[in-house]
Amino acid sequence: MELSSPLSIVKGLGPAREKVLNEQGLFTVSDILYYFPRRHLDRTVLTAIKKLEKGNIVNIIASVETYGERSIRRGKIFQVIVSDGTGLLTLSWFNGVRYIKNMIKKGQRLAIFGKVDWYKGFTITHPEFEILDDTDDVSILGGVIPIYPLTKEFHSVGLEQRRLRSIIKKVLESKLLIPEIFSQLALNKLNLIPLEKALNLIHFSENIGELDLAIRRLKFDEHFFLQLLVALKKNEIKSNGTKALSDIGPYFKKISKSLDFELTNAQKRVIQDIHKDLKFSRPMNRLIQGDVGCGKTVIAILIAALAIGNNVQVAVLVPTEILAVQHFLSFKSEFDKVNIACSLLVGKMKKIEREPILNGLKTGRVSAVIGTHALIQKDVNFKNLGLVIIDEQHRFGVNQRAQILKKGFNPHLMSMTATPIPRTLAITYHGDMDLSIIDELPSNRLPVKTKVVDPMRMKKVYDFIKDKISLGKQCIIVYPLVEESEKSDLAASVEAYEILSNSHFLNIHVGLLHGKMKTNEKENIIRQFKDNKIKILVSTTVVEVGLDIPNATIMLVEHAERFGLTQLHQLRGRVGRGSEKSYCILVKRNITDVSQTRLAIMEQTNDGFEIADADLQLRGPGEFFGLRQSGFVQYKIANLATDGEIIREARQFAFDLVKADPNLQSQSNKEIRKIFKNNYADQIKNLKLI
């Protein structure tokens, strides 16, 4: 039996069970071995019922005493009373009652996992549990019980926990060849156990120490292959040729001198980093990372001017039309000073508006274009695209970034993000880029004061806003939706605009901005707000990035509990961009423990990196700024939020390996190359080296 063997050769599986496993994406022996437990029950660390405390998360083994179903106002509840000889515990289910009821029998021994509560005695609601049998296989008699993720389809064909363990054990006890990908020297250096041992222990370990060794090895492998992809991509970029943009040029100098503010030392340092890259005839691939309000846009304008001074065109790709309009206005105001032709290209433009722009890009008459996904359409062609700037680059997938780069001959790439990225994420998802961090805000900036309020205080909030407006300041009010949804009671921006402009702010010019508006309408609203004609801007989250109005000093976020930490920080970053004291008011309505934690963090800190780390811990890497669209495979066991040390070791090992063997051609790397090509086929299809 080999790892690539089909599941059909596994004895005792049968066609019905094989079909269910296939539907879950499990086709080979390797797939079933890498179907890891979602958690492990440590039988050596059990809590007696008499020692339970409210709020604790515990492992318990107890026997079923009684059980029954009763009706409540919201439906039915199924309750099981268990005992371990030291006391009684009630297990309760409100959902899946019929399924649970069919499983439970009096006298059964259960392995129980869950959070303890108190209601007329100790209780656990919707616990995870495993039915134990003293006559079961040795996996049950061991110290650690693997608990696998099972669907109702698994249960329908008898693939319960014990049956799945039995199948996996048969596979491991067969004459299965599990090739080792690392040399013994490397295993010793990295303090890793062999792969064969790790795959045995992840499913069947006697104690947590053994399990930890298995987890470390399997996590390392996942991180290693992803870091290997990053290392190969970075190596290939360096091997490409392109036009060097070495001259500072007249446009850069003139715009620099015309600025009515002094660049920070951090901005100057980042510009030097970029210019140093551009001097080489290999394409730059640099990520500019900085907190909200640190001045990334002016860097983009200056670098674009430098590139145009070297006789190439510049494309600025942004994720939203609102941001495209805002950037276009900012770029154009500076480029007009030096007669650089700059255009805006977005999806909602009519053909009569698009044609002159497309022609200008093709002939070279238009030197710079700012646009949304419209820039990557097939009919967009450049005469000489030399620099691509991608703002909020995490909003774009790998393929979208590749499409814009194909419109030139290996153009230089400058990516920007105002979303602070925790280091483990940065070196994993952006490890092929060189990194510059703008770690300094303009000296005149004051921290934004953040306050969480409940709806009962809204009159005071509105009075506060009116007071600030009477002093000449402006306010942004953000709502989560564009229009009312049947499934949600969230206040909608359109309805709120009508209410606010006709009641609380009756004699104040209130404007409305949302994603469904036409391009020229959005541009008009932003101009009016910039010119202080609109005093209060009611908006959806389209203002999350890009809106730069120094006179706006109040941000009011409705239903703040519905936003993630990073998004709240981005919204807060729309104010405090001048020298005036600014305020962010977060209105909480339907609060939960998690959302309460998020809002408390917002009150405590303005540091984007602290907030990003907290957001990563709360939401996990899968949800952090939409990584699922990034083009990378998903981890089975590794965790970017907690594996910092392993990631650093895997990265160093991968980069050292590529440095020594850039094409993975040596005999010692044969197995690594084979697995890499099989598992990362989609990610390496554009790599010439593999």
C-alpha positions as CSV (number, residue, x, y, z in Angstrom):
1,M,0.0,0.0,0.0
2,E,1.2,3.5,-0.9
3,L,0.1,7.0,0.1
4,S,-1.3,7.4,-3.4
5,S,-3.3,4.2,-3.3
6,P,-7.1,4.6,-3.6
7,L,-9.3,4.1,-0.6
8,S,-10.9,1.1,-2.3
9,I,-8.0,-1.1,-1.2
10,V,-8.6,-0.5,2.5
11,K,-10.2,-3.6,4.0
12,G,-13.5,-3.2,5.7
13,L,-14.3,0.2,4.2
14,G,-16.9,-0.8,1.6
15,P,-18.3,1.2,-1.4
16,A,-20.9,3.2,0.6
17,R,-18.4,4.5,3.0
18,E,-15.8,5.1,0.3
19,K,-18.4,7.2,-1.6
20,V,-19.1,9.4,1.5
21,L,-15.3,9.9,2.0
22,N,-14.9,10.8,-1.7
23,E,-17.7,13.4,-1.3
24,Q,-15.6,14.9,1.5
25,G,-12.5,15.1,-0.8
26,L,-10.9,12.0,0.6
27,F,-9.8,9.7,-2.3
28,T,-6.4,8.2,-1.3
29,V,-4.7,6.6,1.6
30,S,-2.8,9.9,2.1
31,D,-6.1,11.8,2.3
32,I,-7.4,9.6,5.1
33,L,-4.1,9.8,7.1
34,Y,-4.1,13.6,6.7
35,Y,-7.7,13.8,7.9
36,F,-6.6,15.0,11.3
37,P,-8.6,15.0,14.5
38,R,-10.2,18.3,15.2
39,R,-9.1,17.9,18.8
40,H,-7.9,15.3,21.3
41,L,-9.4,14.2,24.6
42,D,-6.6,13.8,27.2
43,R,-7.9,11.0,29.5
44,T,-5.0,11.8,31.8
45,V,-6.4,15.3,32.5
46,L,-10.0,14.7,33.6
47,T,-12.1,16.8,36.0
48,A,-14.3,15.3,38.6
49,I,-17.9,16.6,38.6
50,K,-17.6,17.6,42.2
51,K,-14.7,19.9,41.3
52,L,-16.4,21.7,38.4
53,E,-16.5,25.5,38.4
54,K,-18.6,27.8,36.3
55,G,-16.9,29.0,33.2
56,N,-14.2,26.3,33.0
57,I,-13.7,24.3,29.9
58,V,-13.3,20.6,31.0
59,N,-12.9,17.0,30.0
60,I,-15.1,14.6,31.9
61,I,-15.8,10.9,31.7
62,A,-19.2,10.0,33.1
63,S,-22.1,7.5,32.7
64,V,-25.6,8.2,31.6
65,E,-28.1,8.1,34.5
66,T,-31.3,9.4,32.9
67,Y,-32.3,11.3,29.8
68,G,-35.4,12.9,28.4
69,E,-37.0,15.5,26.1
70,R,-39.3,18.3,27.2
71,S,-41.0,21.3,25.5
72,I,-40.0,24.8,26.1
73,R,-41.2,28.1,24.7
74,R,-38.6,28.1,21.9
75,G,-39.1,24.4,20.9
76,K,-37.7,21.3,22.5
77,I,-34.8,20.6,24.8
78,F,-33.1,17.2,25.2
79,Q,-31.3,16.7,28.5
80,V,-29.0,13.9,29.7
81,I,-28.0,13.6,33.4
82,V,-24.6,11.9,33.8
83,S,-22.6,10.9,36.9
84,D,-19.0,10.0,37.5
85,G,-19.5,8.9,41.1
86,T,-18.6,12.3,42.6
87,G,-21.7,14.2,41.4
88,L,-24.3,14.9,38.7
89,L,-24.0,17.0,35.6
90,T,-26.8,18.0,33.1
91,L,-26.0,18.0,29.4
92,S,-28.5,20.0,27.3
93,W,-29.2,20.2,23.5
94,F,-31.6,22.7,21.9
95,N,-30.5,21.8,18.3
96,G,-30.2,18.3,16.7
97,V,-32.4,16.8,19.4
98,R,-33.7,13.9,17.3
99,Y,-30.1,12.9,16.3
100,I,-28.7,13.1,19.8
101,K,-31.7,11.3,21.3
102,N,-31.2,8.3,19.0
103,M,-27.5,8.0,20.2
104,I,-28.0,8.1,23.9
105,K,-28.7,5.0,26.1
106,K,-28.8,4.5,29.8
107,G,-25.5,3.2,31.3
108,Q,-23.3,4.5,28.4
109,R,-20.0,5.9,29.3
110,L,-19.4,9.3,27.7
111,A,-16.2,11.3,27.1
112,I,-17.5,14.9,27.5
113,F,-15.9,18.2,26.5
114,G,-17.4,21.7,27.0
115,K,-17.9,24.9,29.0
116,V,-19.4,24.6,32.5
117,D,-22.4,26.7,33.4
118,W,-24.8,26.7,36.4
119,Y,-28.6,26.4,36.3
120,K,-30.0,24.5,39.3
121,G,-26.8,22.5,39.2
122,F,-23.8,22.2,36.9
123,T,-24.7,22.0,33.2
124,I,-23.0,22.0,29.8
125,T,-25.0,23.1,26.7
126,H,-24.2,21.4,23.4
127,P,-21.1,19.6,24.6
128,E,-18.9,17.6,22.4
129,F,-19.0,14.0,23.4
130,E,-17.8,10.5,22.5
131,I,-19.4,7.2,23.4
132,L,-16.8,5.0,25.1
133,D,-16.7,1.2,25.2
134,D,-14.3,-0.7,27.4
135,T,-14.1,-3.5,24.8
136,D,-13.1,-1.1,22.1
137,D,-9.8,-1.1,20.3
138,V,-6.5,0.0,22.0
139,S,-7.0,3.6,20.8
140,I,-9.7,4.0,23.4
141,L,-7.6,2.3,26.1
142,G,-4.8,4.8,25.4
143,G,-4.3,8.1,27.2
144,V,-5.4,10.3,24.3
145,I,-8.6,9.9,22.3
146,P,-8.7,11.6,18.8
147,I,-12.0,13.3,18.0
148,Y,-12.6,13.6,14.3
149,P,-14.9,16.1,12.4
150,L,-17.9,14.0,11.3
151,T,-20.8,15.0,9.1
152,K,-24.3,13.5,9.1
153,E,-23.3,11.7,5.9
154,F,-20.5,9.9,7.9
155,H,-23.0,8.8,10.5
156,S,-25.5,7.6,7.9
157,V,-23.0,4.9,6.7
158,G,-21.8,4.0,10.2
159,L,-18.6,6.1,10.1
160,E,-18.7,6.9,13.7
161,Q,-15.6,7.9,15.7
162,R,-14.6,4.3,16.6
163,R,-15.1,3.0,13.1
164,L,-13.0,5.8,11.6
165,R,-10.3,5.2,14.1
166,S,-10.4,1.5,13.2
167,I,-10.0,2.2,9.5
168,I,-7.1,4.6,10.1
169,K,-5.4,2.1,12.3
170,K,-5.7,-0.6,9.6
171,V,-4.0,1.7,7.1
172,L,-1.2,2.5,9.5
173,E,-0.6,-1.2,10.4
174,S,-0.5,-2.3,6.8
175,K,2.8,-2.4,4.9
176,L,2.4,1.3,4.1
177,L,5.4,3.1,2.6
178,I,5.6,6.6,4.0
179,P,8.7,8.3,2.4
180,E,10.6,10.8,4.5
181,I,11.2,14.1,2.8
182,F,14.0,15.4,5.0
183,S,17.4,13.9,5.7
184,Q,18.2,12.6,9.2
185,L,20.7,15.5,9.5
186,A,17.9,18.0,8.8
187,L,15.5,16.2,11.2
188,N,18.1,16.4,14.0
189,K,18.9,20.1,13.3
190,L,15.2,21.0,13.2
191,N,14.3,18.8,16.2
192,L,11.6,17.0,14.2
193,I,10.4,13.4,14.5
194,P,10.1,11.3,11.3
195,L,7.0,11.7,9.2
196,E,5.9,8.1,9.6
197,K,6.0,8.4,13.4
198,A,4.2,11.8,13.3
199,L,1.3,10.3,11.2
200,N,1.0,7.5,13.7
201,L,1.1,9.7,16.8
202,I,-1.4,12.3,15.5
203,H,-4.0,9.6,15.4
204,F,-2.8,7.3,18.2
205,S,-0.7,8.7,21.0
206,E,-0.4,7.6,24.6
207,N,0.2,11.0,26.1
208,I,0.2,14.7,25.3
209,G,4.0,14.8,25.0
210,E,3.8,12.3,22.1
211,L,1.0,14.2,20.5
212,D,2.9,17.5,20.7
213,L,5.8,16.0,18.8
214,A,3.5,14.8,16.0
215,I,1.7,18.2,15.8
216,R,5.0,20.1,15.6
217,R,6.3,17.9,12.7
218,L,3.0,18.1,10.7
219,K,2.8,21.9,11.3
220,F,6.4,22.3,10.2
221,D,5.7,20.4,6.9
222,E,2.7,22.7,6.1
223,H,4.6,25.9,6.8
224,F,7.7,24.6,5.0
225,F,6.0,23.9,1.7
226,L,4.2,27.3,1.8
227,Q,7.5,29.0,2.6
228,L,9.1,27.0,-0.2
229,L,6.6,28.5,-2.6
230,V,7.3,32.0,-1.3
231,A,11.1,31.4,-1.7
232,L,10.8,30.1,-5.2
233,K,8.5,33.0,-6.2
234,K,11.0,35.5,-4.8
235,N,13.9,33.8,-6.5
236,E,12.1,33.9,-9.9
237,I,11.2,37.6,-9.6
238,K,14.9,38.3,-9.1
239,S,15.8,36.4,-12.2
240,N,13.5,38.5,-14.5
241,G,14.7,41.5,-16.3
242,T,13.0,44.9,-16.7
243,K,13.8,48.5,-17.4
244,A,15.6,50.3,-14.5
245,L,14.0,53.6,-13.4
246,S,17.2,55.2,-12.1
247,D,16.6,58.9,-12.8
248,I,14.9,61.0,-10.2
249,G,13.5,63.1,-13.0
250,P,11.9,66.6,-13.1
251,Y,8.4,65.6,-12.0
252,F,9.5,64.1,-8.7
253,K,11.5,67.1,-7.8
254,K,8.9,69.7,-8.7
255,I,6.1,67.9,-6.9
256,S,8.3,67.3,-3.8
257,K,9.1,71.0,-3.6
258,S,5.5,72.0,-4.0
259,L,4.2,70.0,-1.1
260,D,2.8,72.2,1.7
261,F,4.1,69.9,4.4
262,E,7.4,68.2,5.4
263,L,7.7,64.4,4.7
264,T,8.3,62.4,7.8
265,N,11.6,60.6,8.3
266,A,9.8,57.3,7.8
267,Q,8.3,58.5,4.4
268,K,11.8,59.6,3.3
269,R,13.3,56.3,4.3
270,V,10.6,54.3,2.4
271,I,11.1,56.5,-0.8
272,Q,14.8,55.7,-0.6
273,D,14.0,52.0,-0.3
274,I,11.8,52.1,-3.4
275,H,14.2,54.2,-5.5
276,K,17.0,51.8,-4.6
277,D,14.9,49.0,-5.9
278,L,14.0,50.9,-9.1
279,K,17.6,51.5,-10.0
280,F,18.1,47.8,-10.8
281,S,17.1,46.1,-14.1
282,R,15.1,43.5,-12.1
283,P,11.5,44.2,-11.2
284,M,10.8,45.7,-7.8
285,N,8.3,43.7,-5.6
286,R,7.9,45.8,-2.5
287,L,5.1,46.0,0.1
288,I,4.6,49.4,1.8
289,Q,2.9,48.8,5.1
290,G,1.7,51.6,7.4
291,D,-1.0,52.5,9.8
292,V,-3.9,54.7,8.7
293,G,-2.9,58.3,8.1
294,C,0.8,57.7,7.9
295,G,1.1,59.1,4.4
296,K,1.2,56.3,1.9
297,T,-0.7,58.1,-0.8
298,V,1.9,60.9,-1.1
299,I,4.6,58.3,-1.5
300,A,2.6,56.7,-4.3
301,I,2.2,60.0,-6.0
302,L,5.9,60.8,-5.8
303,I,7.0,57.3,-7.0
304,A,4.6,57.5,-9.8
305,A,6.0,60.9,-10.8
306,L,9.5,59.4,-10.7
307,A,8.5,56.5,-12.9
308,I,6.8,58.8,-15.5
309,G,10.0,60.9,-15.5
310,N,11.7,57.7,-16.7
311,N,9.3,57.5,-19.7
312,V,7.1,54.7,-18.5
313,Q,3.4,54.6,-17.7
314,V,1.9,54.0,-14.2
315,A,-1.2,52.0,-13.3
316,V,-2.7,52.4,-9.8
317,L,-5.1,49.5,-9.0
318,V,-7.5,49.9,-6.1
319,P,-10.4,47.7,-4.8
320,T,-13.3,50.2,-4.7
321,E,-14.7,52.9,-6.9
322,I,-14.8,55.3,-3.9
323,L,-11.1,54.8,-3.3
324,A,-10.4,55.2,-7.0
325,V,-12.1,58.5,-7.2
326,Q,-10.4,59.7,-4.0
327,H,-7.0,58.7,-5.3
328,F,-7.7,60.2,-8.8
329,L,-8.5,63.5,-7.2
330,S,-5.3,63.4,-5.1
331,F,-3.0,62.3,-8.0
332,K,-4.6,64.8,-10.4
333,S,-4.1,67.8,-8.1
334,E,-0.4,67.1,-8.0
335,F,0.1,65.9,-11.5
336,D,-1.7,69.0,-12.9
337,K,1.2,71.1,-11.5
338,V,3.6,69.3,-13.9
339,N,1.3,68.6,-16.8
340,I,1.2,64.8,-16.4
341,A,-1.9,63.3,-18.1
342,C,-3.8,61.3,-15.5
343,S,-7.1,59.4,-16.0
344,L,-9.7,57.5,-14.0
345,L,-11.0,54.1,-15.2
346,V,-13.8,52.3,-13.4
347,G,-16.3,49.7,-14.3
348,K,-19.4,51.9,-14.4
349,M,-18.1,54.2,-17.0
350,K,-20.0,54.5,-20.3
351,K,-18.3,53.5,-23.6
352,I,-18.0,57.1,-24.7
353,E,-16.1,57.9,-21.5
354,R,-13.8,54.8,-21.7
355,E,-12.7,55.0,-25.3
356,P,-10.6,58.1,-25.1
357,I,-8.9,56.7,-21.9
358,L,-8.2,53.4,-23.5
359,N,-6.8,55.1,-26.6
360,G,-4.6,57.4,-24.5
361,L,-3.1,54.4,-22.6
362,K,-2.4,52.5,-25.8
363,T,-0.7,55.5,-27.5
364,G,1.1,56.7,-24.4
365,R,-0.7,60.0,-24.2
366,V,-2.1,59.1,-20.8
367,S,0.9,58.6,-18.4
368,A,-1.0,57.5,-15.3
369,V,-4.3,55.7,-14.7
370,I,-6.1,55.1,-11.5
371,G,-8.8,52.4,-11.5
372,T,-10.6,49.4,-10.1
373,H,-10.8,45.9,-11.5
374,A,-11.6,47.6,-14.8
375,L,-7.9,48.0,-15.3
376,I,-7.4,44.3,-15.8
377,Q,-10.0,43.9,-18.5
378,K,-8.7,42.6,-21.9
379,D,-9.4,45.9,-23.8
380,V,-7.0,47.8,-21.5
381,N,-3.6,48.0,-23.2
382,F,-0.5,50.2,-22.4
383,K,2.2,51.5,-24.6
384,N,4.9,51.1,-22.0
385,L,3.6,50.1,-18.5
386,G,6.6,50.3,-16.2
387,L,5.2,50.6,-12.7
388,V,2.1,49.1,-11.1
389,I,0.9,50.4,-7.7
390,I,-1.7,48.2,-5.9
391,D,-3.4,49.8,-2.9
392,E,-5.1,47.7,-0.3
393,Q,-3.4,44.8,-2.1
394,H,-4.8,42.1,0.2
395,R,-8.2,42.8,-1.4
396,F,-6.9,41.3,-4.7
397,G,-6.3,37.6,-5.5
398,V,-3.1,36.2,-6.9
399,N,-4.5,35.9,-10.4
400,Q,-5.8,39.5,-10.4
401,R,-2.4,40.8,-9.5
402,A,-0.8,38.6,-12.2
403,Q,-3.2,40.0,-14.8
404,I,-2.3,43.6,-14.3
405,L,1.4,42.8,-14.3
406,K,1.0,41.0,-17.7
407,K,0.1,44.3,-19.3
408,G,3.7,45.4,-19.2
409,F,7.1,43.9,-19.6
410,N,7.9,42.8,-16.1
411,P,6.8,46.1,-14.6
412,H,8.0,47.1,-11.1
413,L,5.4,46.4,-8.5
414,M,4.7,48.6,-5.4
415,S,1.9,47.2,-3.1
416,M,0.4,49.2,-0.3
417,T,-1.8,48.3,2.7
418,A,-3.2,50.4,5.5
419,T,-4.1,47.1,7.3
420,P,-1.2,46.4,9.7
421,I,-0.3,42.7,9.1
422,P,1.0,40.6,12.0
423,R,4.5,39.3,11.2
424,T,3.5,35.7,10.8
425,L,1.0,36.6,8.2
426,A,3.4,39.0,6.5
427,I,6.2,36.5,6.0
428,T,3.7,33.8,4.9
429,Y,1.4,35.6,2.5
430,H,3.8,38.4,1.5
431,G,7.1,36.7,2.0
432,D,8.1,37.0,-1.6
433,M,8.0,40.8,-1.2
434,D,10.5,43.2,0.3
435,L,8.9,45.1,3.1
436,S,9.0,48.8,4.1
437,I,7.1,50.0,7.1
438,I,6.0,53.6,7.6
439,D,6.3,53.6,11.4
440,E,5.8,57.3,12.0
441,L,2.8,59.6,11.7
442,P,3.0,63.3,10.7
443,S,4.1,65.3,13.8
444,N,0.9,67.3,13.9
445,R,-1.3,64.3,14.3
446,L,-3.1,63.7,17.6
447,P,-4.4,60.3,18.7
448,V,-8.2,59.8,18.0
449,K,-10.2,59.6,21.2
450,T,-12.5,56.6,21.0
451,K,-15.7,56.1,23.1
452,V,-18.2,53.2,23.1
453,V,-21.8,54.4,23.8
454,D,-25.2,52.7,23.9
455,P,-28.3,54.0,22.1
456,M,-29.7,55.7,25.2
457,R,-27.0,58.4,24.8
458,M,-27.6,59.2,21.2
459,K,-29.1,62.7,21.9
460,K,-25.9,63.7,23.7
461,V,-23.9,62.3,20.8
462,Y,-25.9,64.3,18.2
463,D,-25.6,67.5,20.3
464,F,-21.8,66.9,20.5
465,I,-21.7,66.6,16.7
466,K,-23.7,69.8,16.3
467,D,-21.4,71.7,18.6
468,K,-18.3,70.6,16.6
469,I,-20.0,71.5,13.3
470,S,-20.8,74.9,14.7
471,L,-17.0,75.3,15.1
472,G,-16.5,74.5,11.4
473,K,-15.7,70.8,11.7
474,Q,-17.1,67.9,9.8
475,C,-18.5,64.4,10.7
476,I,-18.8,61.0,9.1
477,I,-21.5,58.6,10.1
478,V,-21.2,55.0,9.0
479,Y,-23.9,52.4,8.7
480,P,-23.3,48.7,7.8
481,L,-25.9,48.4,5.0
482,V,-27.0,50.2,1.9
483,E,-30.7,49.4,2.3
484,E,-32.9,47.5,4.8
485,S,-32.6,43.7,4.6
486,E,-35.4,41.4,5.5
487,K,-33.0,39.4,7.5
488,S,-31.5,42.2,9.5
489,D,-32.6,45.0,11.8
490,L,-29.5,47.0,11.1
491,A,-30.0,50.7,10.6
492,A,-29.5,51.4,6.8
493,S,-27.6,54.4,5.6
494,V,-30.3,55.5,3.1
495,E,-33.0,55.5,5.7
496,A,-30.7,57.0,8.3
497,Y,-29.8,59.8,5.9
498,E,-33.5,60.7,5.6
499,I,-34.1,60.6,9.3
500,L,-31.0,62.5,10.3
501,S,-31.2,65.2,7.7
502,N,-34.9,65.9,8.6
503,S,-34.7,65.7,12.4
504,H,-31.5,65.9,14.4
505,F,-29.5,67.8,11.8
506,L,-32.4,69.8,10.2
507,N,-30.4,72.9,9.3
508,I,-27.1,71.2,8.5
509,H,-26.1,70.1,5.0
510,V,-26.0,66.3,5.2
511,G,-24.7,64.2,2.3
512,L,-25.1,60.5,1.4
513,L,-22.4,58.2,0.0
514,H,-22.8,54.5,-0.9
515,G,-21.5,52.0,-3.4
516,K,-24.6,51.9,-5.6
517,M,-24.2,55.5,-6.7
518,K,-23.0,56.5,-10.1
519,T,-19.3,57.4,-10.5
520,N,-20.0,61.1,-11.1
521,E,-22.4,61.2,-8.2
522,K,-19.7,59.8,-5.9
523,E,-17.1,62.2,-7.2
524,N,-19.5,65.1,-6.7
525,I,-20.2,64.1,-3.1
526,I,-16.5,63.6,-2.2
527,R,-15.7,67.0,-3.7
528,Q,-18.4,68.7,-1.7
529,F,-17.3,67.1,1.5
530,K,-13.7,68.0,0.7
531,D,-14.8,71.6,0.1
532,N,-16.6,71.7,3.4
533,K,-20.0,72.2,1.7
534,I,-21.3,68.9,3.1
535,K,-20.9,69.0,6.9
536,I,-22.1,65.5,7.8
537,L,-21.4,62.6,5.4
538,V,-23.7,59.5,6.0
539,S,-22.1,56.5,4.4
540,T,-21.7,52.8,4.2
541,T,-18.3,51.2,4.7
542,V,-17.2,52.4,1.3
543,V,-15.4,55.1,3.3
544,E,-13.3,52.4,5.0
545,V,-10.2,53.3,3.0
546,G,-9.1,56.2,1.0
547,L,-11.2,59.1,2.2
548,D,-8.8,61.9,3.3
549,I,-10.6,64.9,4.7
550,P,-8.4,66.7,7.3
551,N,-11.3,68.8,8.5
552,A,-13.4,65.7,9.4
553,T,-12.9,65.3,13.2
554,I,-15.8,63.0,14.2
555,M,-16.4,59.4,13.1
556,L,-19.7,57.9,14.3
557,V,-20.1,54.1,13.7
558,E,-23.5,52.6,14.1
559,H,-23.8,49.0,15.1
560,A,-20.1,48.9,15.8
561,E,-20.4,45.4,17.2
562,R,-21.0,44.1,13.6
563,F,-17.5,45.1,12.5
564,G,-14.2,43.4,12.9
565,L,-11.3,45.1,14.7
566,T,-9.3,45.9,11.6
567,Q,-12.3,47.4,9.9
568,L,-13.2,49.5,12.9
569,H,-9.6,50.8,12.9
570,Q,-9.8,51.6,9.2
571,L,-13.0,53.5,9.7
572,R,-11.5,55.4,12.7
573,G,-8.6,56.3,10.4
574,R,-10.9,58.5,8.3
575,V,-10.7,61.1,11.0
576,G,-7.7,62.6,12.9
577,R,-5.9,63.4,9.6
578,G,-5.3,67.0,10.5
579,S,-3.9,68.8,13.5
580,E,-7.3,69.0,15.4
581,K,-8.4,66.7,18.2
582,S,-10.6,64.0,16.7
583,Y,-13.2,61.6,18.0
584,C,-14.5,58.1,17.1
585,I,-17.8,57.2,18.6
586,L,-18.8,53.5,18.5
587,V,-22.5,52.8,19.0
588,K,-23.2,49.3,20.4
589,R,-26.6,47.8,20.0
590,N,-26.7,44.0,20.1
591,I,-23.5,43.3,22.1
592,T,-21.9,39.9,22.6
593,D,-18.8,38.9,24.7
594,V,-16.6,38.8,21.6
595,S,-17.9,42.2,20.2
596,Q,-17.5,43.7,23.7
597,T,-13.9,42.6,23.7
598,R,-13.3,44.2,20.3
599,L,-14.9,47.5,21.2
600,A,-12.9,47.6,24.5
601,I,-9.6,47.1,22.5
602,M,-10.6,50.0,20.2
603,E,-11.0,52.3,23.3
604,Q,-7.7,51.2,24.7
605,T,-5.3,51.7,21.7
606,N,-4.8,53.5,18.5
607,D,-1.9,51.3,17.5
608,G,-2.8,49.4,14.3
609,F,-0.3,46.6,14.9
610,E,-1.7,45.9,18.4
611,I,-5.1,45.9,16.9
612,A,-4.1,43.6,14.0
613,D,-2.5,41.1,16.5
614,A,-5.7,41.1,18.6
615,D,-7.9,40.7,15.5
616,L,-5.8,37.7,14.4
617,Q,-6.3,36.1,17.8
618,L,-10.1,36.8,17.8
619,R,-10.9,35.9,14.2
620,G,-8.1,33.5,13.2
621,P,-6.0,33.8,10.0
622,G,-8.7,32.4,7.7
623,E,-10.9,35.4,8.2
624,F,-8.1,38.0,8.6
625,F,-8.6,40.4,5.6
626,G,-10.1,37.7,3.5
627,L,-7.1,35.4,3.1
628,R,-9.3,32.7,1.4
629,Q,-9.1,34.6,-1.9
630,S,-5.3,35.0,-1.7
631,G,-4.6,32.0,-3.9
632,F,-2.8,29.9,-1.2
633,V,-3.9,26.5,-0.1
634,Q,-5.6,26.3,3.3
635,Y,-3.8,24.7,6.3
636,K,-5.0,21.4,7.8
637,I,-3.3,21.6,11.1
638,A,-1.0,24.7,11.1
639,N,-2.1,28.0,12.6
640,L,-0.6,31.3,11.6
641,A,-1.9,32.9,14.8
642,T,0.1,30.7,17.1
643,D,2.9,29.1,15.1
644,G,5.3,32.0,15.0
645,E,8.4,30.1,16.0
646,I,7.7,27.1,13.7
647,I,7.0,29.5,10.8
648,R,10.4,31.3,11.3
649,E,12.2,27.9,11.3
650,A,10.4,26.7,8.3
651,R,11.0,29.9,6.4
652,Q,14.7,29.9,7.1
653,F,15.0,26.2,6.1
654,A,13.0,26.8,2.9
655,F,15.0,29.9,1.8
656,D,18.3,28.1,2.6
657,L,17.2,25.1,0.5
658,V,16.3,27.3,-2.5
659,K,19.5,29.2,-2.2
660,A,21.5,26.0,-2.4
661,D,19.3,24.3,-5.0
662,P,17.1,26.9,-6.9
663,N,15.4,24.4,-9.1
664,L,15.1,21.6,-6.5
665,Q,17.0,19.3,-8.9
666,S,19.4,17.5,-6.4
667,Q,18.7,13.9,-5.5
668,S,18.3,14.9,-1.8
669,N,15.4,17.1,-2.7
670,K,13.7,14.7,-5.0
671,E,10.8,13.8,-2.6
672,I,10.3,17.5,-1.7
673,R,10.1,18.4,-5.4
674,K,7.6,15.6,-6.0
675,I,5.2,16.5,-3.1
676,F,5.6,20.2,-3.9
677,K,4.5,19.7,-7.6
678,N,1.6,17.4,-6.6
679,N,0.2,19.5,-3.8
680,Y,0.9,23.0,-5.2
681,A,0.0,22.5,-8.8
682,D,-2.2,25.6,-9.0
683,Q,0.2,27.8,-7.2
684,I,3.3,26.9,-9.3
685,K,1.8,26.8,-12.8
686,N,3.3,30.3,-13.5
687,L,6.7,29.4,-12.0
688,K,9.3,28.7,-14.7
689,L,11.8,27.2,-12.3
690,I,9.8,24.1,-11.3
